[in-house]
Amino acid sequence: MTSSITSTSATLASPIVEGRKSTVEHLLVIVFVMIPVLALAAAVPLAWGWGLSWLDFGLAAGMYTISVLGVTVGFHRHFTHRSFTAHPALRSALAVAGSLAQQGDVITWVADHRRHHAFSDKEGDPHSPWLHGTGPAGLAKGFLHAHIGWLFGHDKTNAARFVPDLLGDPAIVRISRLFPVWTAVSLGLPALVGGLATWSWWGALTAVFWAGLVRAGLALHVTWSINSICHMIGDRPFAARDRSANVWPLAVLSMGESWHNLHHADPTCARHGVGRGQIDISARVIWAFEKLGWARDVRWPTPRRLARLAAPGDPGAAA
């Protein structure tokens, strides 16, 4: 018991960051972020110019669903917050699926997100929109920082402090180190299917564009919107210690992540959308895993706990 307390104290006392990204690491982040974003920006004129086939749409929808659920169910609710215990095979599959979203390796992603919760909307939060003032200029700067700007910072979140459990899991460490491979797969798989389905190089090229780059660009913006929009505007029915809010228009594309207020009020809860009509696709997937016996110890919300967490007013107003 004493050893456990000492270990925990040492972890909390360790620095938040572990140095700075190398020039190569920094350039890779820029490349991985900007190429999908530019592809998404080009999507509308290109769709108008030479069209979007049903094959490309289907591949993009399939890759989006698999990769985003890999992030929401895997990277977020399982690895970051331990909302449920997964069978080892499912655990590895979720780590791979989340890596296909091109949002970074599982260890780095989880470390950044646990740091976000530890310092939410305070100094130390890697992507709070509220650290640059509350005037128009400060809010605009804060939004850009929370949405995308934080990714271009040079500091590296200290994995030893925030994710010692993942660093001690050989399977997850191995999957994390193979992130460049999973990125190649996320682009190569659509190309292979598109090329074989149309028996043409053109089919492979359009599949890479729509189901690889545009799909990743859309997923990135949806995830970033949870960091930015869902910490600036929306409903706050639960008493969180920050400005997290519910933004219903993002619910389907984010697979339920935009019911963000309850998540910050009760981070380990496996379901974020608990109100009537609050669609939470990720929670339904976890429910299916539980029924299949692939997940256990799921932390479902209870009426008593929700009543205790309910806020009489807007907690963000006092944050």
N, C-alpha and C positions, 0 to 999 in steps of 0.2 A: 504493500500500500504506500509506504514512504517513498519507494523507488518510483512509483507511478506519479505521485505528486511532484517529486523532484523533476521528472522528465517533462511533465506538463508545464511547470514553472519555467524550465529552460527554454521550451518552445515559445512560450509567450514573451520571454525576454529577448528572443532573437530578433534581429532587424526585420523591418517590413520588406525591404528590397535587398537583393543579393548582388549588387553591382549593376553594371550597365551592359546593354546589348552591344555586341561587336558590330563593326561596320557592315559585315556580311549579313548578320542577323537582321540588322535594321533595314538593309536593302531588300532582303527577302520578304519582310513584313510589308514593305511598300508594294512590292510586286504582287504578292498574294492578295492584298487588299484592292489595289487599284485596277488590276486587269478585270476581275469580275464586275467591279463598279462601272468601269468604262463600257464593258459589254452590255450591262443593263441599260446604260444611257443610250447605247446605239440600237437597242432592241426595237423601239417603236418605229424609227425610220426604216430599219431593215425589214421589219415585218410588213410595212407598207410597200416597200420596194419589191422584195422577192418572196414574201409570204412566210407563213408558219404552217408547216404540215401537221396533220393529226399525229403522225408518228413522232415528230419532234415535240409536240405538246404532251403526248402521253409519256415519252421518256423523261421530259422535264418534270412533269407532275410526279412521276414515280420516284425519281431521284430526289426531288424536293421533300417528299413525304418521308422517305427512308432517312435521309440525312438530317432533316430538322427534328424528327422524332429521336434520332440518335443524340442530338443536342439536348432536347427538352426532357426526354425520359432518362437518357443516359448521363450525359455530362452534367446536367443540372439537378434533376430530382434524385437520381441514384448516387452518382459519384460526389457531387458537391454537398448535398444535404442529407444523404442516406435515408431517404423517405421510404425505402424498402430494401430488402435483402434479395439479391439476384443469384440464381444458380450460376456457377462459374462460367458455363458456356454462354449464357445470356449476358453476363457481365462483360465478357470479351466482345461479344457481338455488338453490344451497345457502344463500347469504346471505339470499335471500328466504324460503326454507322455514323457516330458523331464526327469522327475524323473526316468522313466524306463530305461534310459541310464546308470544308476549307476555312474553318475558323480558328485553326491552331490545334496543337496536340492536346490530348486530354489532360495531362498534368499541368501544363501552362494555363489552359482554360479554367480548370477547377481552382488553381491557386489564385488567379485573378478574381474569380467570383467569390471565393471565401473571403478574400481581402475586402471586396466590395461590401459584403455583409458585415464584416467586423467594424468597418468605418463608414457605414452607409450615410451619404450626404454630409460627411464631415471630412476634415483633413485626413488624408490617408486613403480615402476612397479613390480608386484609379479612374473612375468615370462619372463622378457626380456632376450634374449641370448647375449646382448651386454654389460653386466655389469661386465665382468671378463677379459677384455682385448681383443685385436684384434690379438694377436699372435696365433699360432696353439694350444697351450695348453689352452689359454684363450677362444678361440672359441669352443674347444671341451667341456670345462667345462660349457660354456654358453649354448651350445646346450643341454647338459644333464640337466642343471638346468631348461631351458625353457620347455623342453619336459616332464620331469617327476619329477625332483628333487625338484622343488618348492612346490610340494604337501606335502612333508615331513617336511616342515618348521613348526615351532611351533606358529608363529604369526597368529592371526585371524583378517581378514579385518573388519573394523568398520562398521557394517551394518547400524547403526544410521546415519552415515555420507553419505554412498553411496546409500542406498536403503530405505529412509524414506517412500517413496510411497508404497513399498511392505509391509513394517511393518505396515502400516495403512490399509491394505486390509485384513480383517478377513479370507476370503476364501483362499487367497494365504498363509497366515500364517499357517492356518490349514493344507493345503496340504504340506507345507514345513516341518512341525513337523511330518508328517506321512511318511517321506522319508524311514525309515526302512520297512514300510509296502509295499511301491511301489517297493522297491528292492526285497522283498519276492515275490511280484506279478510277477516281471520281470523274476524270476526263476521258480516260481510255475506254471505260465500259460503255458509255453512251455512243462513242465513236464506233466501237465494235458492233453494237446492236444496230445502229443506224446504217452502217456500211453493209452489213450482211442482209438487213431487211430490204434495202434498196439496190443492193449489189452495185454500189457506186461509191467513188471517193467523195462525191458531192453530198451524199446522204450521211457519210461519216463526218464531214466537215460541219454540216448544219446541226447534226446531233451534238457535236462538241460545243458549238456556239450556244444553242438553246438549252440543252439538258446539262451541260457542263458549266459554262461561264455565266450565262444569264441566270440560270437557276441558282448558282452560288451567290451571285450579286444580289438577287432578291432576298435570299435567306439571310445574307449579311445585314441588309438594311432592316429587315424585320427584327433580327436580334438586337441590332443597335438601337432600334426604336424603343425597345424595352428599357434600355439604359437611359435614353434621353426623354422621349415623350412620356413614358410611364413614370417618370420622376418629376414631371413638370405640371401636367394637367390630368384631370380625370376625377373619378369618385373615390372617396376614402372612407368606406364604411367601417373599417377596422382600425384599431389603435396601434399603428406601427410607430416606431421611433424616428421615422424619416418622412420624406415626401412621396413615398411610393403610392401609386394610384392605379385604378382600373380604367383601361381604355378599350371599350368594347369593339370598335371597328377592327382592331388587330387580333381579335380572339381566334379566328379560324386560321389565318396565315401563321400565327405564332403557336398554334396547337394548344392554346389555353394559357400561354405565359403572360398575356397582357392583363389577366386578373391579378395584377401585381401587388395590390394592397394587402390582401390576405397572405400572400406569400411572404411579405416582409413582416407581417404581424405574427406569422407562424411558419417559419422557413422550412421546417421538416415535414410539413403536411404534404401528402402525395397529391392532393387535389387543390387546385387554386381557384377554380370557378365553382363557388358553392351556392350561389343564388339561383333563383328561378331563371331559366333561359341562358345561363352562363355556360356556354359550350367550352368544354375542356377535353380536347381529343387526347392529350397526353395521359390524363387520368383514366380515360376509358381503356387506353392501351395497357396501362399498369394493371387495371382491373382484369383485363383479359389474361395477362401474364400470371396473375394470382390464381385465376380459375384454372389455368393450365398446369399449375404447380411449379411454374418457373420463377415465381417471386413469392416471398413470404414476409411476415412482419411489416406489412404495409401500414403506414401511419395515416389512416383515413380520418377526416374531421368528424367531430361529434357535436351534436346540438349544444351540449353543455359548454364545450370548449369555445365554440363560435360565439355563444352568448357572452362568455367572459371576455372575449377579444373585441366585441363590438364597441365602436366608439360613439359617444354621445354627439360628437360634432366632427369637424374636420381637423384631424391631428396635424395635417400638413401646415395649417395656418399658424401653428405655434412652433413649428420646427425651425 
